[in-house]
Amino acid sequence: MKTIKKLVLLFSLAVVFVSCNPWSDDTRLINPNVGKTLKEVMKDNHEVSKFAEILKLTGYADSLENVHSFTVFAPQNSVIDTVSLDDVEYLKKWVKNYISMLAYYVDKNGHFTTADSLVELINGKFVPLGISSVAGSDIVKSNILSANGVLHIIDNIIVERQNILTYLRSLSGYAQIDYIQSADERVMDKERSVQKGVNMNGQPVYDTVWTVKNTFLEKYPLANEKKNFTFILVDQDALNTLTYKYSRYMYQLDTAAWKRGVIREVTSDLVLKKVRITTAGRFPNIDDILVDIDPENIIKTYQASNGFVYHVKSAGVKFYENKIKEIKIEAEDYTTRWDEKDAFAVRSRSWASGGKDVMLKGYTNWRFDYTYTVPASDGSDSIVYGNRLSSTVVIQDRNNDPLISRGYNAYLEYNPVLYSTNYEIYWLSYDDIPSSNHTRQRVPPDSLNLYLPLVLQQKLMISFAGAKKLERYSNGIFNNFSQVTCFAAQDTAGIMKERKLIRYRRLDSNRDGANFANLFVLREPYLPEDSFGQGSLLKCPTYGAATFFVANTTRDEGLNYTNVNSRYPGLIFLDYLRIVPIVNPND
């Protein structure tokens, strides 16, 4: 036994002097309990004899003889006169609120010598440390040392706080709480379920073990004692105001999904990073959206073990440049891509956003406009305008790469989440290959050699949440938001400039022919306004994940317009997409 106590002493002294030394040279204390464990120290201290008795009843007294470095916050006898010793099971839970597995000391100024403002107890709860206090209880005697830890005597009971989720689940009549409860989903636990055979269709049959999954709580773990939040619980009038505002920007075709999506979004946005609200301000939530709270609107406050819950009669979320923000998508972050030979290349470029862009290597040609003068009979000159097909086929080839695309309607797919509001779309499409910057052309009537930059055209196809998703078939890309238009832009090789996309009409907008389904004429912008907007303005009709295809074959400049599967389907260059919301500044 003496050998064990010596080991306990050596270990605990090592912990004391490694973790912290609460005494300076002129205030060093002599430890009279150098050979005693915490169990023995409390047994000999008449001020905490009742707490020591509870430790013995619950079995925790023996634990305090272990080789460890404990902290015990023991209430004075007078404080726990009302605690019944008859219910041992209750006492086992109660006593865990007073013991920590780490040693925390008070320095000569009454401060705990720890960088943390919280101490973790053996029940997993965290309680705040103050100046000579713990969880609001004053420490009347501190730094009573032992061979395996430290004892502090406190003047009050430590009230066990519920975590945020437990507290919320104790309430009723709140739509936010109802939503969190309804997000519980009974799912199969694949790791614990055992296959016991197959059915008549050859499909596996399991001895299924079920578990509950809650996707909301996976993102916002309100029961996790080691994570801290501030939860804003709004009354019904405030909730109605918020849901009305959110509904306008989160419209869905399915009414039930629309309502459920709104309450989820409101509930999510009111989960803040931990903050004590004492003054009016804008407080960041977990997703860095700012929420407006005024203390005058706080009805009730609950300090949970992992944060705060504020019952409020009003809360605000500004959408303009806050809730609805600009979306920037790097080209290399595509969801999927298609080309018959997979001739895409993700290129490292110092000039590119994020250090990379994407290129589709392929064949293209283009029609250019020109002017020349013709002498008139009266001696004056007439200006003649014309256009012609390029006489040069440009091959975007790198290092003799054999993968050169001839695929029409090749595409890069992206899936931005859009709100039901207006947007403008920009992209940077930059051909930085020097060999393609200029190409020689012969122009009548004098067969002059002109060196003209390569013109690049590509299109953006869009399908919105709730509508049929964009799909590519052998004869084109279908389910674009408009049958007669698409968004597109024209760039010039060697010129790096962000372009705003506008809508152009389809080549066969006055005809109905599958062969023309995806050819668009960039010289002729589509001017009429319709339900999807006008010009560069896009009116997104529904909230959710949209589908974007950045695709080639904007215009087939081949001699036969009916042949979309031409030799020259076009290139793709993309550095990024920038999707800019147009939101009322007052919202």
C-alpha positions as semicolon CSV with decimal commas, in nm:
position;residue;x (nm);y (nm);z (nm)
1;M;0,000;0,000;0,000
2;K;0,288;0,239;0,086
3;T;0,448;0,165;-0,251
4;I;0,121;0,249;-0,431
5;K;0,090;0,576;-0,239
6;K;0,446;0,670;-0,333
7;L;0,366;0,611;-0,699
8;V;0,050;0,818;-0,664
9;L;0,251;1,098;-0,507
10;L;0,522;1,100;-0,774
11;F;0,269;1,092;-1,059
12;S;0,047;1,365;-0,919
13;L;0,340;1,594;-0,836
14;A;0,463;1,552;-1,193
15;V;0,118;1,656;-1,321
16;V;0,108;1,957;-1,089
17;F;0,445;2,093;-1,196
18;V;0,406;2,011;-1,566
19;S;0,054;2,146;-1,612
20;C;0,084;2,456;-1,394
21;N;0,248;2,588;-1,079
22;P;0,002;2,814;-0,892
23;W;0,261;2,943;-0,646
24;S;0,540;3,188;-0,701
25;D;0,858;3,167;-0,491
26;D;0,731;3,406;-0,223
27;T;0,390;3,241;-0,183
28;R;0,484;2,873;-0,204
29;L;0,267;2,654;0,019
30;I;0,367;2,342;0,201
31;N;0,126;2,058;0,123
32;P;0,025;1,889;0,449
33;N;-0,163;1,622;0,248
34;V;0,137;1,510;0,046
35;G;0,077;1,143;0,129
36;K;-0,304;1,145;0,115
37;T;-0,540;1,076;-0,173
38;L;-0,843;1,295;-0,238
39;K;-1,063;1,035;-0,072
40;E;-0,859;1,061;0,248
41;V;-0,840;1,441;0,237
42;M;-1,218;1,475;0,220
43;K;-1,274;1,210;0,485
44;D;-1,063;1,417;0,725
45;N;-1,228;1,753;0,635
46;H;-1,536;1,813;0,855
47;E;-1,663;2,093;0,621
48;V;-1,739;1,848;0,339
49;S;-1,819;1,532;0,538
50;K;-2,169;1,506;0,385
51;F;-2,026;1,527;0,035
52;A;-1,770;1,262;0,131
53;E;-2,058;1,042;0,249
54;I;-2,230;1,084;-0,090
55;L;-1,907;0,986;-0,263
56;K;-1,893;0,670;-0,052
57;L;-2,260;0,583;-0,118
58;T;-2,219;0,620;-0,494
59;G;-1,883;0,443;-0,521
60;Y;-1,698;0,748;-0,644
61;A;-1,489;0,770;-0,325
62;D;-1,290;0,467;-0,441
63;S;-1,235;0,629;-0,780
64;L;-1,064;0,919;-0,607
65;E;-0,788;0,685;-0,492
66;N;-0,681;0,617;-0,851
67;V;-0,352;0,740;-0,996
68;H;-0,498;1,047;-1,162
69;S;-0,509;1,423;-1,128
70;F;-0,866;1,508;-1,027
71;T;-1,042;1,831;-0,936
72;V;-1,327;1,805;-0,686
73;F;-1,564;2,097;-0,622
74;A;-1,720;1,993;-0,290
75;P;-2,019;2,188;-0,150
76;Q;-2,014;2,277;0,221
77;N;-2,228;2,063;0,451
78;S;-2,482;2,343;0,500
79;V;-2,537;2,365;0,124
80;I;-2,644;2,003;0,079
81;D;-2,868;1,962;0,381
82;T;-3,165;1,928;0,148
83;V;-3,006;1,657;-0,068
84;S;-3,165;1,321;0,011
85;L;-2,931;1,029;0,062
86;D;-3,204;0,771;-0,003
87;D;-3,201;0,776;-0,385
88;V;-2,858;0,638;-0,472
89;E;-2,926;0,626;-0,847
90;Y;-3,007;0,997;-0,845
91;L;-2,694;1,067;-0,638
92;K;-2,476;0,882;-0,892
93;K;-2,585;1,131;-1,157
94;W;-2,574;1,427;-0,917
95;V;-2,218;1,373;-0,794
96;K;-2,075;1,367;-1,147
97;N;-2,143;1,741;-1,156
98;Y;-1,859;1,803;-0,907
99;I;-1,562;1,603;-1,037
100;S;-1,323;1,670;-1,325
101;M;-1,056;1,435;-1,457
102;L;-0,806;1,726;-1,483
103;A;-0,650;1,940;-1,211
104;Y;-0,750;2,310;-1,206
105;Y;-0,578;2,543;-0,956
106;V;-0,651;2,893;-0,832
107;D;-0,359;3,137;-0,832
108;K;-0,283;3,396;-0,563
109;N;-0,520;3,645;-0,732
110;G;-0,814;3,406;-0,727
111;H;-0,792;3,321;-1,097
112;F;-0,794;2,970;-1,232
113;T;-0,464;2,902;-1,404
114;T;-0,612;2,769;-1,723
115;A;-0,650;2,923;-2,065
116;D;-1,001;2,778;-2,089
117;S;-1,305;2,943;-1,936
118;L;-1,481;2,607;-1,905
119;V;-1,404;2,292;-1,711
120;E;-1,522;1,951;-1,832
121;L;-1,680;1,734;-1,564
122;I;-1,696;1,354;-1,569
123;N;-2,057;1,362;-1,692
124;G;-1,937;1,532;-2,011
125;K;-2,085;1,867;-1,912
126;F;-1,887;2,189;-1,926
127;V;-1,926;2,452;-1,653
128;P;-1,778;2,804;-1,653
129;L;-1,485;2,906;-1,434
130;G;-1,471;3,257;-1,291
131;I;-1,265;3,447;-1,036
132;S;-1,265;3,211;-0,738
133;S;-1,589;3,059;-0,863
134;V;-1,727;2,771;-1,065
135;A;-2,066;2,776;-1,237
136;G;-2,165;3,076;-1,024
137;S;-2,072;2,916;-0,690
138;D;-1,803;3,094;-0,492
139;I;-1,498;2,899;-0,380
140;V;-1,456;2,951;-0,006
141;K;-1,141;2,739;0,024
142;S;-0,916;2,663;-0,270
143;N;-0,611;2,458;-0,366
144;I;-0,645;2,192;-0,097
145;L;-0,386;1,961;-0,245
146;S;-0,359;1,585;-0,229
147;A;-0,142;1,316;-0,379
148;N;-0,376;1,279;-0,678
149;G;-0,549;1,610;-0,733
150;V;-0,696;1,922;-0,580
151;L;-1,005;2,002;-0,370
152;H;-1,201;2,329;-0,380
153;I;-1,481;2,389;-0,127
154;I;-1,777;2,584;-0,273
155;D;-2,071;2,763;-0,112
156;N;-2,349;2,646;-0,340
157;I;-2,480;2,358;-0,546
158;I;-2,372;2,335;-0,911
159;V;-2,695;2,335;-1,106
160;E;-2,680;2,082;-1,388
161;R;-2,764;2,253;-1,714
162;Q;-2,927;2,072;-2,002
163;N;-2,766;2,088;-2,344
164;I;-2,950;2,294;-2,605
165;L;-3,122;2,000;-2,774
166;T;-3,246;1,847;-2,447
167;Y;-3,380;2,183;-2,339
168;L;-3,556;2,243;-2,672
169;R;-3,716;1,899;-2,661
170;S;-3,862;1,982;-2,322
171;L;-4,064;2,264;-2,480
172;S;-4,377;2,255;-2,694
173;G;-4,562;2,487;-2,928
174;Y;-4,265;2,598;-3,138
175;A;-4,251;2,521;-3,512
176;Q;-3,870;2,526;-3,508
177;I;-3,860;2,250;-3,246
178;D;-4,130;2,054;-3,426
179;Y;-3,920;2,065;-3,741
180;I;-3,607;1,940;-3,562
181;Q;-3,810;1,651;-3,415
182;S;-3,965;1,568;-3,753
183;A;-3,622;1,546;-3,915
184;D;-3,563;1,216;-3,730
185;E;-3,551;0,942;-3,990
186;R;-3,551;0,566;-3,926
187;V;-3,281;0,415;-4,143
188;M;-3,105;0,082;-4,176
189;D;-2,775;0,047;-3,990
190;K;-2,575;-0,123;-4,264
191;E;-2,279;-0,204;-4,040
192;R;-2,486;-0,385;-3,779
193;S;-2,745;-0,546;-4,011
194;V;-2,671;-0,903;-4,122
195;Q;-2,773;-1,054;-4,456
196;K;-2,974;-1,371;-4,394
197;G;-3,054;-1,470;-4,750
198;V;-3,205;-1,355;-5,080
199;N;-3,562;-1,314;-5,198
200;M;-3,723;-1,466;-5,507
201;N;-3,578;-1,184;-5,721
202;G;-3,224;-1,251;-5,602
203;Q;-3,215;-0,940;-5,387
204;P;-3,048;-0,960;-5,044
205;V;-3,268;-0,994;-4,736
206;Y;-3,133;-0,857;-4,407
207;D;-3,188;-0,914;-4,041
208;T;-3,221;-0,538;-4,015
209;V;-3,098;-0,322;-3,730
210;W;-3,260;0,021;-3,743
211;T;-3,116;0,350;-3,624
212;V;-3,235;0,711;-3,620
213;K;-3,068;0,965;-3,846
214;N;-3,132;1,338;-3,833
215;T;-2,964;1,534;-4,112
216;F;-3,035;1,866;-3,939
217;L;-2,861;1,758;-3,620
218;E;-2,572;1,612;-3,817
219;K;-2,496;1,963;-3,940
220;Y;-2,600;2,139;-3,618
221;P;-2,512;1,899;-3,331
222;L;-2,707;2,081;-3,061
223;A;-2,661;1,794;-2,813
224;N;-2,283;1,785;-2,842
225;E;-2,140;1,908;-2,512
226;K;-1,809;1,993;-2,676
227;K;-1,961;2,225;-2,936
228;N;-2,114;2,560;-2,847
229;F;-2,407;2,741;-3,007
230;T;-2,658;3,016;-2,948
231;F;-3,007;2,914;-3,056
232;I;-3,268;3,179;-3,136
233;L;-3,621;3,059;-3,062
234;V;-3,882;3,293;-3,209
235;D;-4,246;3,329;-3,114
236;Q;-4,521;3,267;-3,369
237;D;-4,560;3,627;-3,492
238;A;-4,186;3,658;-3,554
239;L;-4,182;3,319;-3,724
240;N;-4,468;3,423;-3,955
241;T;-4,275;3,735;-4,057
242;L;-3,962;3,535;-4,134
243;T;-4,135;3,253;-4,320
244;Y;-4,326;3,499;-4,540
245;K;-3,999;3,663;-4,642
246;Y;-3,818;3,333;-4,696
247;S;-4,110;3,192;-4,897
248;R;-4,075;3,458;-5,166
249;Y;-3,714;3,359;-5,228
250;M;-3,756;2,983;-5,183
251;Y;-4,055;2,903;-5,405
252;Q;-4,095;2,537;-5,503
253;L;-4,356;2,374;-5,723
254;D;-4,436;2,115;-5,457
255;T;-4,625;2,306;-5,186
256;A;-4,538;2,063;-4,906
257;A;-4,169;2,068;-4,999
258;W;-4,184;2,448;-5,024
259;K;-4,318;2,488;-4,669
260;R;-4,081;2,231;-4,524
261;G;-3,784;2,387;-4,700
262;V;-3,870;2,730;-4,557
263;I;-3,900;2,615;-4,195
264;R;-3,574;2,420;-4,226
265;E;-3,395;2,726;-4,365
266;V;-3,533;2,957;-4,097
267;T;-3,440;2,709;-3,822
268;S;-3,091;2,663;-3,967
269;D;-3,028;3,036;-3,996
270;L;-3,118;3,090;-3,630
271;V;-2,841;2,859;-3,507
272;L;-2,569;3,111;-3,421
273;K;-2,209;3,077;-3,321
274;K;-2,198;3,095;-2,942
275;V;-2,251;3,450;-2,825
276;R;-2,400;3,616;-2,519
277;I;-2,636;3,883;-2,652
278;T;-2,619;4,199;-2,440
279;T;-2,639;4,473;-2,703
280;A;-2,825;4,510;-3,032
281;G;-2,628;4,390;-3,329
282;R;-2,583;4,150;-3,619
283;F;-2,460;3,811;-3,504
284;P;-2,309;3,545;-3,733
285;N;-2,474;3,207;-3,758
286;I;-2,294;2,881;-3,832
287;D;-2,295;2,961;-4,206
288;D;-2,171;3,319;-4,148
289;I;-2,507;3,476;-4,228
290;L;-2,575;3,774;-4,001
291;V;-2,888;3,768;-3,784
292;D;-3,026;4,088;-3,633
293;I;-3,112;4,063;-3,262
294;D;-3,206;4,337;-3,015
295;P;-3,192;4,249;-2,640
296;E;-3,514;4,444;-2,594
297;N;-3,689;4,167;-2,790
298;I;-3,556;3,887;-2,568
299;I;-3,837;3,730;-2,366
300;K;-3,636;3,464;-2,184
301;T;-3,279;3,332;-2,172
302;Y;-3,165;2,978;-2,090
303;Q;-2,796;2,912;-2,032
304;A;-2,739;2,557;-2,153
305;S;-2,434;2,345;-2,087
306;N;-2,321;2,411;-2,446
307;G;-2,443;2,763;-2,510
308;F;-2,752;2,981;-2,487
309;V;-3,115;2,968;-2,596
310;Y;-3,287;3,305;-2,642
311;H;-3,665;3,321;-2,667
312;V;-3,733;3,634;-2,874
313;K;-4,034;3,817;-3,010
314;S;-3,846;3,952;-3,313
315;A;-3,542;3,857;-3,522
316;G;-3,428;3,970;-3,865
317;V;-3,227;3,825;-4,150
318;K;-3,132;4,062;-4,430
319;F;-3,121;3,890;-4,769
320;Y;-2,942;4,162;-4,968
321;E;-2,568;4,083;-4,974
322;N;-2,614;3,862;-4,668
323;K;-2,850;3,566;-4,699
324;I;-2,836;3,563;-5,080
325;K;-2,478;3,610;-5,191
326;E;-2,286;3,601;-5,515
327;I;-2,187;3,250;-5,622
328;K;-1,849;3,189;-5,778
329;I;-1,781;2,845;-5,926
330;E;-1,431;2,748;-6,033
331;A;-1,433;2,572;-6,370
332;E;-1,245;2,271;-6,236
333;D;-1,518;2,210;-5,974
334;Y;-1,756;2,056;-6,227
335;T;-2,003;1,783;-6,129
336;T;-1,970;1,583;-6,449
337;R;-1,847;1,640;-6,804
338;W;-1,902;1,483;-7,146
339;D;-1,707;1,461;-7,467
340;E;-1,688;1,164;-7,697
341;K;-1,309;1,141;-7,658
342;D;-1,283;1,310;-7,318
343;A;-1,060;1,574;-7,468
344;F;-1,097;1,803;-7,168
345;A;-0,786;1,928;-6,989
346;V;-0,768;2,089;-6,644
347;R;-0,480;2,333;-6,689
348;S;-0,261;2,492;-6,423
349;R;-0,243;2,866;-6,495
350;S;-0,096;3,137;-6,274
351;W;-0,343;3,393;-6,411
352;A;-0,650;3,176;-6,346
353;S;-0,883;3,208;-6,050
354;G;-0,788;2,926;-5,817
355;G;-0,480;2,857;-6,028
356;K;-0,662;2,641;-6,285
357;D;-0,898;2,655;-6,581
358;V;-1,059;2,394;-6,808
359;M;-1,020;2,360;-7,185
360;L;-1,186;2,131;-7,439
361;K;-0,940;2,065;-7,722
362;G;-1,112;2,050;-8,057
363;Y;-1,177;2,190;-8,403
364;T;-1,345;2,517;-8,486
365;N;-1,387;2,774;-8,758
366;W;-1,580;3,099;-8,766
367;R;-1,734;3,367;-8,986
368;F;-1,595;3,717;-8,962
369;D;-1,720;4,055;-9,086
370;Y;-1,506;4,288;-9,292
371;T;-1,533;4,605;-9,504
372;Y;-1,356;4,721;-9,819
373;T;-1,393;5,009;-10,063
374;V;-1,498;4,993;-10,428
375;P;-1,430;5,286;-10,664
376;A;-1,753;5,435;-10,804
377;S;-1,803;5,575;-11,156
378;D;-1,822;5,931;-11,021
379;G;-1,478;5,892;-10,870
380;S;-1,598;5,844;-10,514
381;D;-1,551;5,529;-10,308
382;S;-1,829;5,301;-10,189
383;I;-1,795;5,098;-9,871
384;V;-1,888;4,734;-9,914
385;Y;-1,963;4,509;-9,616
386;G;-1,919;4,137;-9,630
387;N;-1,847;3,825;-9,434
388;R;-1,686;3,497;-9,509
389;L;-1,610;3,164;-9,354
390;S;-1,263;3,125;-9,215
391;S;-1,034;2,942;-9,450
392;T;-0,833;2,808;-9,160
393;V;-0,929;2,529;-8,923
394;V;-0,778;2,589;-8,583
395;I;-0,679;2,287;-8,378
396;Q;-0,632;2,343;-8,007
397;D;-0,357;2,089;-7,952
398;R;-0,109;2,056;-7,669
399;N;0,205;1,844;-7,683
400;N;0,071;1,648;-7,980
401;D;-0,213;1,521;-7,764
402;P;-0,410;1,270;-7,974
403;L;-0,732;1,348;-7,788
404;I;-0,894;1,613;-8,007
405;S;-1,269;1,656;-7,974
406;R;-1,510;1,635;-8,261
407;G;-1,801;1,609;-8,017
408;Y;-2,086;1,851;-8,060
409;N;-2,267;1,963;-7,745
410;A;-1,980;1,859;-7,523
411;Y;-2,037;2,009;-7,179
412;L;-1,920;2,078;-6,825
413;E;-2,194;2,041;-6,562
414;Y;-2,240;2,256;-6,249
415;N;-2,517;2,255;-5,987
416;P;-2,547;2,590;-5,805
417;V;-2,826;2,635;-5,550
418;L;-3,035;2,932;-5,669
419;Y;-3,311;3,125;-5,496
420;S;-3,631;3,228;-5,672
421;T;-3,501;3,572;-5,760
422;N;-3,321;3,751;-6,043
423;Y;-2,962;3,688;-6,146
424;E;-2,696;3,797;-6,392
425;I;-2,429;3,550;-6,502
426;Y;-2,066;3,616;-6,592
427;W;-1,779;3,396;-6,692
428;L;-1,413;3,418;-6,782
429;S;-1,336;3,220;-7,095
430;Y;-0,977;3,282;-7,196
431;D;-0,782;3,119;-7,479
432;D;-0,422;3,194;-7,386
433;I;-0,258;2,974;-7,651
434;P;-0,027;3,208;-7,847
435;S;-0,035;3,001;-8,167
436;S;-0,407;3,060;-8,203
437;N;-0,411;3,432;-8,136
438;H;-0,404;3,527;-8,503
439;T;-0,487;3,349;-8,827
440;R;-0,431;3,464;-9,182
441;Q;-0,736;3,520;-9,404
442;R;-0,769;3,622;-9,773
443;V;-1,038;3,880;-9,838
444;P;-1,180;3,975;-10,182
445;P;-1,167;4,168;-10,405
446;D;-0,793;4,230;-10,373
447;S;-0,705;3,909;-10,186
448;L;-0,542;4,098;-9,903
449;N;-0,394;3,892;-9,628
450;L;-0,557;3,988;-9,297
451;Y;-0,444;3,862;-8,958
452;L;-0,759;3,829;-8,751
453;P;-0,794;3,696;-8,395
454;L;-0,981;3,371;-8,344
455;V;-1,343;3,420;-8,236
456;L;-1,467;3,179;-7,969
457;Q;-1,831;3,111;-7,892
458;Q;-1,990;2,881;-7,635
459;K;-2,327;2,855;-7,464
460;L;-2,482;2,805;-7,122
461;M;-2,784;2,575;-7,095
462;I;-2,991;2,584;-6,774
463;S;-3,260;2,376;-6,608
464;F;-3,413;2,484;-6,277
465;A;-3,504;2,292;-5,962
466;G;-3,837;2,115;-6,003
467;A;-3,814;2,102;-6,384
468;K;-3,672;1,828;-6,604
469;K;-3,297;1,817;-6,570
470;L;-3,072;1,895;-6,866
471;E;-2,984;1,583;-7,061
472;R;-2,768;1,518;-7,362
473;Y;-2,882;1,279;-7,632
474;S;-2,724;1,192;-7,965
475;N;-2,911;1,477;-8,133
476;G;-2,853;1,747;-7,876
477;I;-2,901;1,883;-7,523
478;F;-3,261;1,901;-7,409
479;N;-3,471;2,049;-7,127
480;N;-3,311;2,394;-7,147
481;F;-3,527;2,654;-6,965
482;S;-3,626;2,808;-7,301
483;Q;-3,700;2,636;-7,631
484;V;-3,592;2,930;-7,842
485;T;-3,304;3,089;-7,650
486;C;-2,996;3,017;-7,444
487;F;-2,734;3,223;-7,265
488;A;-2,406;3,269;-7,451
489;A;-2,110;3,500;-7,501
490;Q;-1,839;3,560;-7,758
491;D;-1,470;3,592;-7,676
492;T;-1,155;3,656;-7,871
493;A;-0,836;3,453;-7,841
494;G;-0,562;3,633;-7,653
495;I;-0,797;3,873;-7,476
496;M;-0,870;3,801;-7,110
497;K;-1,194;3,971;-7,019
498;E;-1,486;3,869;-6,802
499;R;-1,807;3,858;-7,008
500;K;-2,168;3,907;-6,907
501;L;-2,388;3,643;-7,068
502;I;-2,699;3,739;-7,260
503;R;-2,973;3,542;-7,429
504;Y;-2,948;3,463;-7,801
505;R;-3,208;3,311;-8,024
506;R;-3,193;2,962;-8,159
507;L;-3,112;2,929;-8,528
508;D;-3,443;2,758;-8,601
509;S;-3,659;2,972;-8,372
510;N;-3,920;2,998;-8,647
511;R;-3,901;2,629;-8,731
512;D;-3,942;2,299;-8,557
513;G;-3,659;2,067;-8,643
514;A;-3,456;1,836;-8,424
515;N;-3,145;1,896;-8,635
516;F;-3,143;2,258;-8,521
517;A;-3,229;2,191;-8,158
518;N;-2,908;2,329;-8,014
519;L;-2,766;2,577;-8,267
520;F;-2,773;2,939;-8,157
521;V;-2,691;3,257;-8,350
522;L;-2,486;3,501;-8,145
523;R;-2,533;3,786;-8,391
524;E;-2,901;3,804;-8,308
525;P;-2,975;3,858;-7,937
526;Y;-3,320;3,756;-7,824
527;L;-3,491;4,082;-7,731
528;P;-3,846;4,005;-7,612
529;E;-3,910;3,978;-7,238
530;D;-4,065;3,655;-7,112
531;S;-4,118;3,476;-6,779
532;F;-3,745;3,397;-6,760
533;G;-3,631;3,758;-6,797
534;Q;-3,478;3,960;-7,077
535;G;-3,130;4,020;-7,215
536;S;-2,877;3,951;-6,941
537;L;-3,139;3,929;-6,664
538;L;-3,238;3,577;-6,561
539;K;-3,553;3,526;-6,354
540;C;-3,502;3,204;-6,161
541;P;-3,852;3,059;-6,101
542;T;-3,774;2,806;-5,826
543;Y;-3,543;2,752;-5,532
544;G;-3,298;2,464;-5,526
545;A;-3,011;2,307;-5,715
546;A;-3,014;2,417;-6,080
547;T;-2,823;2,241;-6,357
548;F;-2,582;2,437;-6,575
549;F;-2,418;2,297;-6,890
550;V;-2,135;2,507;-7,031
551;A;-2,133;2,363;-7,383
552;N;-1,981;2,408;-7,727
553;T;-2,166;2,414;-8,065
554;T;-2,295;2,765;-8,011
555;R;-2,299;2,813;-8,384
556;D;-2,202;2,569;-8,654
557;E;-2,032;2,774;-8,924
558;G;-2,022;2,480;-9,158
559;L;-2,178;2,525;-9,502
560;N;-2,460;2,286;-9,414
561;Y;-2,659;2,420;-9,118
562;T;-2,865;2,101;-9,102
563;N;-2,561;1,901;-8,999
564;V;-2,499;1,974;-8,631
565;N;-2,252;1,687;-8,616
566;S;-2,004;1,880;-8,820
567;R;-1,627;1,866;-8,829
568;Y;-1,604;2,190;-8,632
569;P;-1,817;2,164;-8,315
570;G;-1,616;2,424;-8,126
571;L;-1,396;2,461;-7,821
572;I;-1,460;2,526;-7,453
573;F;-1,250;2,751;-7,234
574;L;-1,366;2,826;-6,879
575;D;-1,191;2,976;-6,577
576;Y;-1,495;3,045;-6,358
577;L;-1,866;3,122;-6,348
578;R;-1,994;3,413;-6,141
579;I;-2,366;3,419;-6,059
580;V;-2,476;3,757;-5,923
581;P;-2,815;3,789;-5,748
582;I;-3,028;4,097;-5,808
583;V;-3,208;4,144;-5,475
584;N;-3,408;4,437;-5,339
585;P;-3,165;4,625;-5,106
586;N;-3,451;4,667;-4,856
587;D;-3,498;4,291;-4,819
